[in-house]
Amino acid sequence: MNLKKVKESLNLEVIAGYNEEDKEVDGAYIGDLLSVVMSSANENNIWITIQTHLNIIAVATLVGTSCIIVAEGMEIDEETIKKANEINMPLFRSNLNSYRIACRLNDLGI
Amino acid sequence: MSHSLIKLEYEILENDFSRAGEASSNMKKMLTHLGINSKIIRKAAIVTYEAEMNIVIHSKGGKIFVTVSPECIEIVAKDKGPGIKDLDLAMQEGYSTAPNDVRELGFGAGMGLPNMRKFCDDFEILSSEGNETCVNMKIYLK
């Protein structure tokens, strides 16, 4: 599945770094403790988190996630948005909580 | 006889969360260019990231040295102190001395050192209270 389908189906708000609609997504991971995300998330996962500070971009890059979805409509730091644009890491936001987002992804077959 | 070596060196500053992760991201990029197996790159990225964050959160700053040889990737993280009081405790999953403001950002899960040991092939740490900490990690390419 590609990122465009996920974005449209979940009606995600585009925050930054969304330049590649065809980017492949494979599975999802929910986590807010960065060390645990680093060791457990997989490449091309959709990463759902409520963390919004700059370092999430580094973690997403290192893991190679396909995108980040910030849950619960959390406010996102300006620096994070800037960095996501700089390195083309798609950063989305949803008003749903992490569980609801995951359910919607599951409905999509992810 | 002499094999080509690639050496990288990164300066890591105390409390510099704005640049945290840059050293490991840069290293990952370099290893990708070298065509190294993605599973090995992932291990190297995890241990370097954890080492980098530990220096940022817990130390007075330090350096990370990465050497890539045909046999292995060696990552050495060396800080300027203040050292670890109880190493056995620090190596336990979930044990953390990170302050609350740092934990709120998602750090300080007590997984840093355990992750480093878990994702490398050779792990050595030298530290004591009042002294520098040096972590030496190797990931074999074959």
gemmi code that builds the backbone of each chain (N, CA, C; Angstrom):
import gemmi

chains = {
    "A": [
        ("MET", (0.838, -1.202, 0.000), (0.000, 0.000, 0.000), (0.871, 1.249, 0.000)),
        ("ASN", (0.350, 2.315, -0.597), (1.171, 3.520, -0.602), (0.626, 4.569, 0.385)),
        ("LEU", (1.482, 5.558, 0.573), (1.211, 6.579, 1.578), (-0.049, 7.396, 1.260)),
        ("LYS", (-0.281, 7.622, -0.018), (-1.427, 8.439, -0.433), (-2.743, 7.797, 0.036)),
        ("LYS", (-2.823, 6.488, -0.151), (-4.023, 5.745, 0.257), (-4.250, 5.875, 1.774)),
        ("VAL", (-3.165, 5.747, 2.522), (-3.255, 5.848, 3.984), (-3.700, 7.252, 4.387)),
        ("LYS", (-3.066, 8.221, 3.785), (-3.361, 9.627, 4.108), (-4.830, 9.943, 3.819)),
        ("GLU", (-5.298, 9.506, 2.661), (-6.678, 9.834, 2.281), (-7.706, 9.049, 3.096)),
        ("SER", (-7.430, 7.788, 3.319), (-8.388, 6.954, 4.045), (-8.565, 7.401, 5.486)),
        ("LEU", (-7.470, 7.856, 6.086), (-7.554, 8.264, 7.489), (-7.756, 9.773, 7.635)),
        ("ASN", (-7.846, 10.432, 6.485), (-8.041, 11.876, 6.486), (-6.986, 12.584, 7.345)),
        ("LEU", (-5.733, 12.234, 7.098), (-4.638, 12.767, 7.916), (-4.303, 14.197, 7.525)),
        ("GLU", (-3.967, 14.981, 8.505), (-3.529, 16.349, 8.253), (-2.045, 16.306, 7.874)),
        ("VAL", (-1.716, 16.894, 6.734), (-0.314, 16.912, 6.310), (0.405, 18.051, 7.038)),
        ("ILE", (1.451, 17.693, 7.765), (2.207, 18.709, 8.496), (3.496, 19.063, 7.763)),
        ("ALA", (4.192, 18.053, 7.274), (5.480, 18.322, 6.614), (5.999, 17.098, 5.860)),
        ("GLY", (6.948, 17.349, 4.984), (7.739, 16.281, 4.371), (7.005, 15.308, 3.468)),
        ("TYR", (5.794, 15.664, 3.062), (5.008, 14.720, 2.252), (5.202, 15.029, 0.766)),
        ("ASN", (6.247, 14.425, 0.196), (6.571, 14.698, -1.201), (6.478, 13.474, -2.091)),
        ("GLU", (6.217, 12.352, -1.458), (6.263, 11.118, -2.221), (5.006, 10.296, -1.947)),
        ("GLU", (3.986, 10.525, -2.787), (2.689, 9.863, -2.570), (2.760, 8.352, -2.708)),
        ("ASP", (3.696, 7.900, -3.546), (3.779, 6.462, -3.834), (4.624, 5.697, -2.841)),
        ("LYS", (5.154, 6.383, -1.856), (6.029, 5.729, -0.882), (5.335, 4.506, -0.273)),
        ("GLU", (6.052, 3.417, -0.269), (5.495, 2.140, 0.189), (5.370, 2.100, 1.714)),
        ("VAL", (4.253, 1.616, 2.219), (4.121, 1.424, 3.662), (3.913, -0.060, 3.947)),
        ("ASP", (4.480, -0.478, 5.044), (4.419, -1.890, 5.392), (4.308, -2.024, 6.914)),
        ("GLY", (3.112, -2.230, 7.395), (2.900, -2.398, 8.831), (2.915, -1.090, 9.589)),
        ("ALA", (2.634, -1.178, 10.870), (2.601, 0.024, 11.702), (3.167, -0.290, 13.072)),
        ("TYR", (3.612, 0.748, 13.742), (4.158, 0.582, 15.092), (3.710, 1.762, 15.954)),
        ("ILE", (3.275, 1.449, 17.172), (2.888, 2.509, 18.104), (3.910, 2.566, 19.216)),
        ("GLY", (4.450, 3.761, 19.502), (5.395, 3.844, 20.610), (5.793, 5.266, 20.905)),
        ("ASP", (6.015, 5.534, 22.180), (6.406, 6.881, 22.604), (7.753, 6.909, 23.324)),
        ("LEU", (8.275, 5.738, 23.646), (9.611, 5.688, 24.244), (10.605, 5.430, 23.118)),
        ("LEU", (11.464, 6.406, 22.889), (12.268, 6.391, 21.667), (13.200, 5.185, 21.555)),
        ("SER", (13.780, 4.773, 22.673), (14.673, 3.600, 22.634), (13.928, 2.332, 22.242)),
        ("VAL", (12.705, 2.237, 22.689), (11.912, 1.049, 22.379), (11.501, 1.083, 20.907)),
        ("VAL", (11.154, 2.261, 20.427), (10.806, 2.411, 19.012), (12.018, 2.041, 18.152)),
        ("MET", (13.180, 2.553, 18.554), (14.418, 2.259, 17.816), (14.640, 0.763, 17.665)),
        ("SER", (14.402, 0.026, 18.740), (14.744, -1.396, 18.695), (13.608, -2.268, 18.167)),
        ("SER", (12.383, -1.763, 18.177), (11.265, -2.644, 17.808), (10.547, -2.303, 16.512)),
        ("ALA", (10.550, -1.045, 16.108), (9.852, -0.684, 14.867), (10.650, -1.194, 13.672)),
        ("ASN", (9.958, -1.404, 12.568), (10.638, -1.905, 11.372), (10.621, -0.891, 10.233)),
        ("GLU", (11.521, -1.117, 9.300), (11.603, -0.270, 8.121), (10.240, -0.241, 7.406)),
        ("ASN", (9.898, 0.925, 6.901), (8.641, 1.162, 6.161), (7.374, 1.091, 7.014)),
        ("ASN", (7.544, 0.942, 8.318), (6.377, 1.014, 9.217), (5.809, 2.433, 9.229)),
        ("ILE", (4.516, 2.506, 9.521), (3.915, 3.784, 9.882), (4.131, 3.899, 11.384)),
        ("TRP", (4.728, 4.976, 11.824), (4.991, 5.125, 13.264), (3.959, 6.084, 13.860)),
        ("ILE", (3.206, 5.575, 14.820), (2.190, 6.386, 15.491), (2.709, 6.759, 16.874)),
        ("THR", (2.712, 8.047, 17.190), (3.269, 8.487, 18.473), (2.592, 9.764, 18.954)),
        ("ILE", (2.775, 10.046, 20.242), (2.331, 11.356, 20.737), (3.536, 12.260, 21.030)),
        ("GLN", (4.742, 11.740, 20.761), (5.929, 12.590, 20.899), (6.005, 13.537, 19.702)),
        ("THR", (6.418, 14.761, 19.946), (6.415, 15.720, 18.826), (7.698, 16.539, 18.720)),
        ("HIS", (8.671, 16.258, 19.576), (9.873, 17.102, 19.531), (10.828, 16.599, 18.447)),
        ("LEU", (11.804, 17.416, 18.155), (12.713, 17.214, 17.033), (13.284, 15.806, 16.902)),
        ("ASN", (13.580, 15.177, 18.015), (14.285, 13.898, 17.939), (13.467, 12.777, 17.293)),
        ("ILE", (12.146, 12.933, 17.182), (11.367, 11.876, 16.520), (11.776, 11.745, 15.051)),
        ("ILE", (12.249, 12.840, 14.472), (12.661, 12.775, 13.066), (13.932, 11.928, 12.937)),
        ("ALA", (14.845, 12.097, 13.893), (16.072, 11.283, 13.878), (15.730, 9.806, 14.043)),
        ("VAL", (14.842, 9.513, 14.971), (14.470, 8.110, 15.213), (13.798, 7.523, 13.960)),
        ("ALA", (12.884, 8.286, 13.373), (12.185, 7.817, 12.170), (13.172, 7.563, 11.031)),
        ("THR", (14.157, 8.456, 10.901), (15.162, 8.298, 9.847), (16.001, 7.054, 10.089)),
        ("LEU", (16.416, 6.861, 11.345), (17.283, 5.726, 11.663), (16.555, 4.397, 11.468)),
        ("VAL", (15.290, 4.363, 11.847), (14.516, 3.132, 11.665), (14.143, 2.973, 10.182)),
        ("GLY", (13.952, 4.119, 9.509), (13.515, 4.067, 8.114), (12.012, 3.904, 8.006)),
        ("THR", (11.276, 4.543, 8.936), (9.816, 4.459, 8.872), (9.322, 5.174, 7.611)),
        ("SER", (8.137, 4.783, 7.149), (7.616, 5.428, 5.945), (7.023, 6.797, 6.268)),
        ("CYS", (6.551, 6.962, 7.499), (6.009, 8.248, 7.907), (5.807, 8.258, 9.423)),
        ("ILE", (5.460, 9.424, 9.942), (5.093, 9.537, 11.354), (3.661, 10.077, 11.394)),
        ("ILE", (2.818, 9.446, 12.216), (1.501, 10.033, 12.478), (1.472, 10.465, 13.942)),
        ("VAL", (1.321, 11.761, 14.154), (1.189, 12.263, 15.522), (-0.281, 12.147, 15.916)),
        ("ALA", (-0.515, 11.425, 17.002), (-1.881, 11.138, 17.426), (-2.437, 12.221, 18.346)),
        ("GLU", (-3.734, 12.164, 18.574), (-4.443, 13.017, 19.530), (-4.290, 14.514, 19.272)),
        ("GLY", (-4.020, 14.862, 18.022), (-3.932, 16.272, 17.648), (-2.879, 17.065, 18.410)),
        ("MET", (-1.833, 16.377, 18.865), (-0.812, 17.061, 19.663), (-0.143, 18.192, 18.876)),
        ("GLU", (0.200, 19.215, 19.598), (0.928, 20.340, 19.001), (2.341, 19.887, 18.619)),
        ("ILE", (2.798, 20.305, 17.463), (4.107, 19.837, 16.986), (5.111, 20.990, 16.953)),
        ("ASP", (6.302, 20.745, 17.510), (7.343, 21.777, 17.557), (7.717, 22.252, 16.146)),
        ("GLU", (7.966, 23.559, 16.032), (8.385, 24.152, 14.758), (9.640, 23.484, 14.205)),
        ("GLU", (10.583, 23.214, 15.105), (11.857, 22.596, 14.708), (11.637, 21.221, 14.087)),
        ("THR", (10.665, 20.508, 14.628), (10.353, 19.171, 14.124), (9.820, 19.269, 12.694)),
        ("ILE", (8.942, 20.246, 12.478), (8.336, 20.449, 11.152), (9.417, 20.828, 10.139)),
        ("LYS", (10.296, 21.701, 10.576), (11.385, 22.171, 9.702), (12.280, 20.997, 9.281)),
        ("LYS", (12.631, 20.191, 10.264), (13.524, 19.051, 9.994), (12.846, 18.015, 9.096)),
        ("ALA", (11.559, 17.774, 9.333), (10.825, 16.792, 8.519), (10.795, 17.238, 7.058)),
        ("ASN", (10.628, 18.552, 6.847), (10.644, 19.088, 5.484), (12.028, 18.953, 4.868)),
        ("GLU", (13.022, 19.221, 5.682), (14.419, 19.190, 5.220), (14.805, 17.803, 4.712)),
        ("ILE", (14.392, 16.774, 5.419), (14.839, 15.428, 5.024), (13.714, 14.587, 4.409)),
        ("ASN", (12.585, 15.249, 4.100), (11.465, 14.554, 3.452), (10.932, 13.367, 4.246)),
        ("MET", (10.775, 13.546, 5.546), (10.117, 12.509, 6.345), (8.651, 12.928, 6.496)),
        ("PRO", (7.719, 12.197, 5.876), (6.318, 12.592, 5.956), (5.822, 12.627, 7.410)),
        ("LEU", (5.244, 13.754, 7.761), (4.758, 13.953, 9.126), (3.280, 14.328, 9.030)),
        ("PHE", (2.439, 13.470, 9.592), (0.993, 13.690, 9.565), (0.471, 13.863, 10.984)),
        ("ARG", (-0.769, 14.360, 11.051), (-1.402, 14.458, 12.361), (-2.850, 13.991, 12.258)),
        ("SER", (-3.301, 13.390, 13.361), (-4.691, 12.939, 13.427), (-5.245, 13.305, 14.799)),
        ("ASN", (-6.543, 13.570, 14.844), (-7.159, 13.845, 16.145), (-7.512, 12.563, 16.894)),
        ("LEU", (-7.419, 11.440, 16.206), (-7.726, 10.161, 16.854), (-6.594, 9.763, 17.799)),
        ("ASN", (-6.890, 8.870, 18.730), (-5.808, 8.365, 19.566), (-5.087, 7.219, 18.846)),
        ("SER", (-3.966, 6.792, 19.415), (-3.116, 5.803, 18.729), (-3.885, 4.520, 18.417)),
        ("TYR", (-4.685, 4.080, 19.364), (-5.441, 2.844, 19.161), (-6.419, 2.977, 17.995)),
        ("ARG", (-7.147, 4.108, 17.958), (-8.122, 4.317, 16.882), (-7.434, 4.399, 15.522)),
        ("ILE", (-6.286, 5.048, 15.508), (-5.534, 5.134, 14.241), (-5.151, 3.720, 13.790)),
        ("ALA", (-4.662, 2.932, 14.749), (-4.254, 1.558, 14.422), (-5.440, 0.736, 13.914)),
        ("CYS", (-6.620, 0.943, 14.524), (-7.818, 0.222, 14.062), (-8.143, 0.579, 12.619)),
        ("ARG", (-8.032, 1.867, 12.317), (-8.324, 2.310, 10.937), (-7.320, 1.712, 9.954)),
        ("LEU", (-6.067, 1.635, 10.390), (-5.035, 1.039, 9.519), (-5.339, -0.453, 9.317)),
        ("ASN", (-5.785, -1.072, 10.375), (-6.142, -2.486, 10.293), (-7.293, -2.700, 9.296)),
        ("ASP", (-8.276, -1.793, 9.361), (-9.399, -1.871, 8.411), (-8.913, -1.759, 6.968)),
        ("LEU", (-7.819, -1.012, 6.800), (-7.263, -0.831, 5.444), (-6.480, -2.058, 4.989)),
        ("GLY", (-6.262, -2.966, 5.915), (-5.496, -4.176, 5.570), (-4.018, -4.079, 5.930)),
        ("ILE", (-3.679, -3.054, 6.735), (-2.282, -2.909, 7.156), (-2.064, -3.658, 8.462)),
    ],
    "B": [
        ("MET", (48.290, -6.152, 1.997), (48.169, -6.363, 3.434), (47.218, -5.366, 4.094)),
        ("SER", (47.452, -4.087, 3.807), (46.647, -3.100, 4.534), (45.259, -2.960, 3.920)),
        ("HIS", (44.259, -3.139, 4.759), (42.887, -2.999, 4.295), (42.450, -1.548, 4.458)),
        ("SER", (41.572, -1.153, 3.578), (41.124, 0.227, 3.677), (40.209, 0.402, 4.880)),
        ("LEU", (40.402, 1.479, 5.582), (39.592, 1.786, 6.751), (38.882, 3.105, 6.509)),
        ("ILE", (37.663, 3.178, 7.009), (36.975, 4.460, 6.966), (36.773, 4.904, 8.401)),
        ("LYS", (37.194, 6.107, 8.679), (37.077, 6.593, 10.052), (36.187, 7.833, 10.096)),
        ("LEU", (35.285, 7.838, 11.035), (34.409, 8.996, 11.223), (34.515, 9.442, 12.672)),
        ("GLU", (34.366, 10.728, 12.859), (34.439, 11.235, 14.229), (33.349, 12.285, 14.423)),
        ("TYR", (32.611, 12.159, 15.513), (31.521, 13.108, 15.772), (31.662, 13.707, 17.151)),
        ("GLU", (31.535, 15.006, 17.205), (31.541, 15.710, 18.485), (30.091, 15.756, 18.989)),
        ("ILE", (29.876, 15.333, 20.217), (28.513, 15.344, 20.776), (28.486, 16.300, 21.965)),
        ("LEU", (27.549, 17.230, 21.942), (27.499, 18.238, 22.996), (26.479, 17.888, 24.075)),
        ("GLU", (26.823, 18.274, 25.269), (25.950, 18.072, 26.423), (24.611, 18.787, 26.206)),
        ("ASN", (23.515, 18.112, 26.462), (22.177, 18.711, 26.390), (21.780, 19.279, 25.037)),
        ("ASP", (22.483, 18.920, 23.994), (22.152, 19.477, 22.681), (21.125, 18.585, 21.971)),
        ("PHE", (19.877, 18.719, 22.387), (18.826, 17.879, 21.815), (18.505, 18.264, 20.371)),
        ("SER", (18.851, 19.495, 19.996), (18.513, 19.929, 18.639), (19.351, 19.193, 17.587)),
        ("ARG", (20.552, 18.757, 17.957), (21.381, 18.037, 16.979), (21.442, 16.538, 17.281)),
        ("ALA", (20.783, 16.145, 18.341), (20.858, 14.741, 18.746), (20.312, 13.824, 17.662)),
        ("GLY", (21.067, 12.824, 17.332), (20.664, 11.887, 16.281), (21.372, 12.172, 14.967)),
        ("GLU", (22.047, 13.320, 14.886), (22.733, 13.667, 13.632), (23.916, 12.752, 13.355)),
        ("ALA", (24.673, 12.430, 14.402), (25.843, 11.568, 14.213), (25.403, 10.204, 13.695)),
        ("SER", (24.404, 9.620, 14.362), (23.961, 8.290, 13.927), (23.309, 8.336, 12.550)),
        ("SER", (22.568, 9.410, 12.262), (21.954, 9.524, 10.927), (23.023, 9.639, 9.851)),
        ("ASN", (24.037, 10.445, 10.148), (25.134, 10.622, 9.195), (25.864, 9.292, 8.962)),
        ("MET", (26.114, 8.576, 10.056), (26.800, 7.283, 9.939), (25.970, 6.302, 9.111)),
        ("LYS", (24.650, 6.293, 9.362), (23.777, 5.388, 8.614), (23.863, 5.664, 7.105)),
        ("LYS", (23.850, 6.952, 6.786), (23.929, 7.358, 5.381), (25.221, 6.838, 4.745)),
        ("MET", (26.302, 6.996, 5.507), (27.609, 6.570, 5.014), (27.661, 5.052, 4.816)),
        ("LEU", (27.144, 4.324, 5.773), (27.153, 2.852, 5.672), (26.272, 2.390, 4.516)),
        ("THR", (25.189, 3.111, 4.281), (24.306, 2.775, 3.155), (25.048, 2.965, 1.831)),
        ("HIS", (25.795, 4.075, 1.745), (26.596, 4.328, 0.528), (27.622, 3.233, 0.292)),
        ("LEU", (28.135, 2.672, 1.393), (29.150, 1.620, 1.263), (28.540, 0.284, 0.848)),
        ("GLY", (27.204, 0.235, 0.836), (26.528, -0.983, 0.399), (26.497, -2.074, 1.449)),
        ("ILE", (26.627, -1.691, 2.697), (26.599, -2.677, 3.788), (25.172, -3.192, 3.997)),
        ("ASN", (25.073, -4.459, 4.329), (23.795, -5.131, 4.577), (22.896, -4.327, 5.518)),
        ("SER", (21.614, -4.207, 5.143), (20.725, -3.317, 5.893), (20.502, -3.774, 7.341)),
        ("LYS", (20.568, -5.080, 7.591), (20.405, -5.554, 8.968), (21.573, -5.114, 9.841)),
        ("ILE", (22.752, -5.113, 9.250), (23.942, -4.673, 9.993), (23.884, -3.157, 10.211)),
        ("ILE", (23.440, -2.443, 9.190), (23.307, -0.986, 9.331), (22.329, -0.658, 10.453)),
        ("ARG", (21.238, -1.412, 10.513), (20.241, -1.173, 11.558), (20.848, -1.334, 12.950)),
        ("LYS", (21.636, -2.392, 13.125), (22.286, -2.613, 14.425), (23.225, -1.448, 14.756)),
        ("ALA", (24.012, -1.062, 13.767), (24.965, 0.036, 13.989), (24.232, 1.336, 14.310)),
        ("ALA", (23.122, 1.559, 13.607), (22.356, 2.792, 13.827), (21.776, 2.822, 15.240)),
        ("ILE", (21.242, 1.688, 15.692), (20.650, 1.636, 17.034), (21.708, 1.907, 18.100)),
        ("VAL", (22.835, 1.200, 18.035), (23.830, 1.364, 19.114), (24.452, 2.766, 19.091)),
        ("THR", (24.632, 3.312, 17.898), (25.219, 4.651, 17.820), (24.239, 5.706, 18.320)),
        ("TYR", (22.980, 5.531, 17.960), (21.949, 6.466, 18.441), (21.887, 6.449, 19.972)),
        ("GLU", (21.875, 5.267, 20.545), (21.795, 5.160, 22.005), (23.028, 5.781, 22.658)),
        ("ALA", (24.182, 5.539, 22.079), (25.418, 6.108, 22.634), (25.369, 7.635, 22.547)),
        ("GLU", (24.885, 8.112, 21.409), (24.783, 9.547, 21.186), (23.831, 10.182, 22.211)),
        ("MET", (22.672, 9.550, 22.394), (21.707, 10.110, 23.339), (22.226, 10.060, 24.769)),
        ("ASN", (22.949, 9.004, 25.106), (23.510, 8.924, 26.451), (24.486, 10.059, 26.714)),
        ("ILE", (25.295, 10.375, 25.719), (26.252, 11.476, 25.887), (25.498, 12.798, 26.052)),
        ("VAL", (24.464, 12.998, 25.227), (23.675, 14.234, 25.301), (22.979, 14.372, 26.666)),
        ("ILE", (22.356, 13.282, 27.114), (21.536, 13.353, 28.329), (22.374, 13.326, 29.609)),
        ("HIS", (23.363, 12.441, 29.640), (24.016, 12.153, 30.915), (25.416, 12.737, 31.108)),
        ("SER", (26.074, 13.172, 30.046), (27.487, 13.526, 30.221), (27.754, 15.009, 30.005)),
        ("LYS", (29.018, 15.348, 30.153), (29.445, 16.728, 29.883), (29.884, 16.880, 28.431)),
        ("GLY", (29.426, 15.992, 27.604), (29.814, 16.025, 26.202), (30.867, 14.966, 25.915)),
        ("GLY", (31.051, 14.678, 24.630), (32.038, 13.657, 24.290), (32.151, 13.464, 22.798)),
        ("LYS", (32.691, 12.329, 22.420), (32.893, 12.061, 20.998), (32.502, 10.634, 20.659)),
        ("ILE", (32.110, 10.453, 19.422), (31.865, 9.099, 18.920), (32.790, 8.867, 17.725)),
        ("PHE", (33.501, 7.765, 17.784), (34.427, 7.397, 16.712), (33.887, 6.130, 16.042)),
        ("VAL", (33.779, 6.178, 14.733), (33.315, 4.999, 13.994), (34.422, 4.585, 13.017)),
        ("THR", (34.786, 3.327, 13.073), (35.776, 2.812, 12.130), (35.157, 1.643, 11.377)),
        ("VAL", (35.186, 1.736, 10.058), (34.646, 0.646, 9.249), (35.809, -0.062, 8.559)),
        ("SER", (35.962, -1.322, 8.840), (36.994, -2.120, 8.180), (36.276, -3.227, 7.415)),
        ("PRO", (37.002, -3.999, 6.618), (36.319, -5.092, 5.901), (35.718, -6.131, 6.853)),
        ("GLU", (36.203, -6.177, 8.077), (35.711, -7.182, 9.040), (34.547, -6.682, 9.895)),
        ("CYS", (34.658, -5.437, 10.330), (33.638, -4.990, 11.285), (33.455, -3.472, 11.300)),
        ("ILE", (32.377, -3.083, 11.973), (32.154, -1.668, 12.274), (32.448, -1.535, 13.757)),
        ("GLU", (33.362, -0.646, 14.087), (33.680, -0.426, 15.492), (33.196, 0.965, 15.884)),
        ("ILE", (32.432, 1.015, 16.953), (31.901, 2.293, 17.419), (32.401, 2.522, 18.837)),
        ("VAL", (33.104, 3.628, 19.019), (33.618, 3.957, 20.351), (32.991, 5.275, 20.793)),
        ("ALA", (32.319, 5.245, 21.926), (31.707, 6.465, 22.470), (32.434, 6.824, 23.756)),
        ("LYS", (32.973, 8.021, 23.767), (33.798, 8.430, 24.898), (33.316, 9.797, 25.385)),
        ("ASP", (33.010, 9.895, 26.662), (32.556, 11.196, 27.153), (33.517, 11.773, 28.182)),
        ("LYS", (33.175, 12.963, 28.673), (34.055, 13.661, 29.622), (33.580, 13.499, 31.062)),
        ("GLY", (32.823, 12.472, 31.327), (32.316, 12.248, 32.676), (30.899, 12.736, 32.819)),
        ("PRO", (30.282, 12.596, 33.942), (30.831, 12.321, 35.278), (30.940, 10.847, 35.651)),
        ("GLY", (30.766, 9.935, 34.729), (30.929, 8.524, 35.066), (29.666, 7.893, 35.635)),
        ("ILE", (29.689, 6.578, 35.654), (28.527, 5.815, 36.130), (28.870, 5.190, 37.479)),
        ("LYS", (27.999, 5.461, 38.450), (28.250, 5.017, 39.824), (28.160, 3.488, 39.950)),
        ("ASP", (27.065, 2.948, 39.432), (26.856, 1.508, 39.560), (26.583, 0.911, 38.175)),
        ("LEU", (27.621, 0.341, 37.589), (27.506, -0.160, 36.210), (26.511, -1.311, 36.073)),
        ("ASP", (26.505, -2.209, 37.056), (25.582, -3.349, 36.977), (24.135, -2.875, 36.919)),
        ("LEU", (23.853, -1.886, 37.736), (22.509, -1.315, 37.772), (22.189, -0.617, 36.445)),
        ("ALA", (23.164, 0.140, 35.947), (22.962, 0.886, 34.697), (22.708, -0.038, 33.512)),
        ("MET", (23.233, -1.250, 33.592), (23.048, -2.199, 32.489), (21.697, -2.899, 32.539)),
        ("GLN", (20.960, -2.702, 33.625), (19.652, -3.361, 33.749), (18.583, -2.627, 32.942)),
        ("GLU", (17.791, -3.398, 32.219), (16.703, -2.790, 31.441), (15.740, -2.077, 32.382)),
        ("GLY", (15.399, -0.872, 32.040), (14.409, -0.134, 32.822), (15.008, 0.753, 33.900)),
        ("TYR", (16.294, 0.553, 34.229), (16.902, 1.418, 35.230), (17.367, 2.699, 34.541)),
        ("SER", (16.966, 3.837, 35.079), (17.346, 5.096, 34.448), (17.585, 6.176, 35.487)),
        ("THR", (18.541, 7.045, 35.200), (18.771, 8.192, 36.075), (18.400, 9.487, 35.353)),
        ("ALA", (17.716, 9.336, 34.222), (17.352, 10.525, 33.437), (16.346, 11.387, 34.201)),
        ("PRO", (16.522, 12.711, 34.150), (15.566, 13.596, 34.827), (14.179, 13.569, 34.167)),
        ("ASN", (13.157, 13.985, 34.915), (11.780, 13.909, 34.433), (11.529, 14.676, 33.135)),
        ("ASP", (12.145, 15.870, 32.998), (11.875, 16.646, 31.789), (12.364, 15.909, 30.541)),
        ("VAL", (13.427, 15.135, 30.702), (13.952, 14.367, 29.583), (13.064, 13.150, 29.298)),
        ("ARG", (12.547, 12.555, 30.370), (11.664, 11.388, 30.201), (10.381, 11.761, 29.470)),
        ("GLU", (9.911, 12.973, 29.739), (8.681, 13.407, 29.066), (8.857, 13.475, 27.558)),
        ("LEU", (10.095, 13.632, 27.120), (10.371, 13.673, 25.686), (10.514, 12.267, 25.091)),
        ("GLY", (10.372, 11.268, 25.933), (10.444, 9.899, 25.417), (11.806, 9.256, 25.581)),
        ("PHE", (12.726, 9.971, 26.265), (14.030, 9.380, 26.553), (13.985, 8.782, 27.950)),
        ("GLY", (15.113, 8.227, 28.363), (15.219, 7.775, 29.749), (14.351, 6.577, 30.063)),
        ("ALA", (14.191, 5.691, 29.068), (13.406, 4.480, 29.299), (14.241, 3.417, 30.009)),
        ("GLY", (15.513, 3.714, 30.197), (16.392, 2.720, 30.807), (16.747, 1.610, 29.827)),
        ("MET", (16.696, 1.939, 28.549), (16.971, 0.931, 27.514), (18.244, 1.226, 26.738)),
        ("GLY", (18.885, 2.338, 27.041), (20.040, 2.763, 26.252), (21.176, 1.757, 26.271)),
        ("LEU", (21.774, 1.558, 27.442), (22.889, 0.605, 27.536), (22.452, -0.827, 27.198)),
        ("PRO", (21.280, -1.291, 27.704), (20.849, -2.635, 27.315), (20.691, -2.800, 25.794)),
        ("ASN", (20.164, -1.763, 25.128), (20.039, -1.826, 23.658), (21.411, -1.909, 22.995)),
        ("MET", (22.369, -1.145, 23.529), (23.717, -1.169, 22.947), (24.307, -2.575, 23.046)),
        ("ARG", (24.167, -3.182, 24.228), (24.728, -4.520, 24.415), (24.000, -5.546, 23.536)),
        ("LYS", (22.698, -5.370, 23.422), (21.887, -6.330, 22.672), (22.182, -6.313, 21.164)),
        ("PHE", (22.410, -5.115, 20.618), (22.508, -5.003, 19.165), (23.936, -4.997, 18.618)),
        ("CYS", (24.945, -5.203, 19.495), (26.292, -5.330, 18.930), (26.841, -6.716, 19.251)),
        ("ASP", (27.934, -7.077, 18.600), (28.504, -8.410, 18.794), (29.504, -8.426, 19.946)),
        ("ASP", (30.293, -7.372, 20.052), (31.229, -7.225, 21.179), (30.893, -5.945, 21.900)),
        ("PHE", (30.779, -6.020, 23.204), (30.409, -4.833, 23.977), (31.316, -4.705, 25.187)),
        ("GLU", (31.879, -3.529, 25.357), (32.726, -3.308, 26.520), (32.472, -1.898, 27.036)),
        ("ILE", (32.317, -1.780, 28.351), (32.112, -0.443, 28.912), (33.063, -0.243, 30.082)),
        ("LEU", (33.673, 0.929, 30.096), (34.554, 1.281, 31.199), (34.052, 2.576, 31.797)),
        ("SER", (33.778, 2.553, 33.095), (33.311, 3.767, 33.750), (33.372, 3.619, 35.254)),
        ("SER", (33.529, 4.721, 35.924), (33.371, 4.743, 37.378), (33.024, 6.170, 37.765)),
        ("GLU", (32.484, 6.322, 38.935), (32.027, 7.641, 39.373), (33.168, 8.656, 39.349)),
        ("GLY", (32.915, 9.802, 38.760), (33.925, 10.856, 38.715), (34.878, 10.750, 37.541)),
        ("ASN", (34.710, 9.697, 36.739), (35.599, 9.528, 35.588), (34.819, 9.508, 34.278)),
        ("GLU", (35.564, 9.470, 33.181), (34.889, 9.410, 31.886), (34.308, 8.011, 31.668)),
        ("THR", (33.362, 7.940, 30.732), (32.806, 6.649, 30.343), (33.226, 6.365, 28.911)),
        ("CYS", (33.655, 5.147, 28.690), (34.031, 4.752, 27.335), (33.319, 3.447, 26.985)),
        ("VAL", (32.563, 3.487, 25.902), (31.863, 2.282, 25.435), (32.460, 1.879, 24.102)),
        ("ASN", (32.834, 0.616, 24.024), (33.441, 0.114, 22.796), (32.569, -1.008, 22.230)),
        ("MET", (32.110, -0.822, 21.009), (31.186, -1.801, 20.429), (31.645, -2.227, 19.041)),
        ("LYS", (31.487, -3.504, 18.784), (31.849, -4.004, 17.452), (30.677, -4.771, 16.857)),
        ("ILE", (30.481, -4.534, 15.569), (29.477, -5.301, 14.831), (30.199, -5.921, 13.643)),
        ("TYR", (30.200, -7.237, 13.599), (30.942, -7.916, 12.532), (30.153, -7.943, 11.234)),
        ("LEU", (30.881, -7.806, 10.150), (30.222, -7.731, 8.842), (29.981, -9.115, 8.246)),
        ("LYS", (30.677, -10.103, 8.794), (30.505, -11.458, 8.223), (29.974, -12.420, 9.259)),
    ],
}
model = gemmi.Model(1)
for chain_id, residues in chains.items():
    chain = gemmi.Chain(chain_id)
    for i, (resn, *xyz) in enumerate(residues, 1):
        res = gemmi.Residue()
        res.name, res.seqid = resn, gemmi.SeqId(i, " ")
        for name, pos in zip(("N", "CA", "C"), xyz):
            atom = gemmi.Atom()
            atom.name, atom.element = name, gemmi.Element(name[0])
            atom.pos, atom.b_iso = gemmi.Position(*pos), 0.0
            res.add_atom(atom)
        chain.add_residue(res)
    model.add_chain(chain)
structure = gemmi.Structure()
structure.add_model(model)
structure.setup_entities()
